[in-house]
Amino acid sequence: MRRESRAAAILERIRDIPPGHVQAYSDIDAQAPRLVGRVLATTHEGVPWHRVVRADGTIPKGRRQRELLLSEGVPMRGDRVDIARARA
């Protein structure tokens, strides 16, 4: 798969995450979860980046991401997303 088409597929999967839910980087691309982070870091497209978290539910982008997730009603367990309940 060409890099551009893979990046487009990653962005489409992120757009498909409904409000109030999350996916882990590895849910979006099991073969290359780090590529998901790179695509998010370099895209200029408006995507719901805040709905992408680590597989253990930790929030990689800190307070702003946590606030956005809470505003959508994403379930938490302490400082982490309750990934079992929030996974789309």
N, C-alpha and C positions, 0 to 999 in steps of 0.2 A: 504494500500500500504506500502510495506517495505520502510524503510528510504533510503536504498541504491538505490532502484528503483525510489523513488521520487526525490532524488538528481540527478540521471542520467537523469530523465525527465526534470528537471530544467535546467541542463547544455545543453541538446539538444535544448530546447526552446531558450536559449541564443545564441547558435551557429547559430540558424536559423534567427536571427535578421540581416537583410541586411545592408551593409554599407550605411551610410547616414540616418539611421533611428534609433529609440530608442523604448524601451518598459519600462513601469514602473514595479517596483517589483510586484505590484498587477496584472499586465497583465500576468506575467509569472506564478504566482500561486496565484489566488484570495483568496484561503483559508489560505495561510500562506506566506504573502509577506516577513515577517522577516526571514523565512527559506531561501528564495532566497538570502538574504544578507549573511546569515551564510554560505550557500553553496559557494557563491562567495568568501567569506573571507577565506575559508578553502581548496578550491580546488587547486590542483597543475596542473590542465589541462589548456591548452591554450584556453581560450574563450574570446570573445570580451566583456569583463566586462564593458568597458566604455560605451556601448550602453544601460546600465540599469540605469535609473534615477528615481527620486521620481515622484509620480503622478502629482505633481504641476509643474514639469519641473525643479525643483532645482537639482543641480549637487552635489551628495554626496561626491565625491572624489576630488573636487577642481580643481586647475589649470591644472594638467596633464590630467584629464578626459576631461575638457573643450577643451584643445588643440587638443586632439584626435578626439573629436566630430566635432570641426570646420574643421579639416583637411579632414573629410569625407563629409563636406557640410551640416551638420545637422543645420536646421534653428533655430535661437535664437531670443528671445525677451528679450533684456537686458542681465542679467546674467543667465537667464533660457533658457532651451530648449523650443521652441515653440511646445509643446507636441501635439497639435491638427494637426500640419503639419508634425511632425517628427515620429509620432507613426506608427510602422510597421503593 
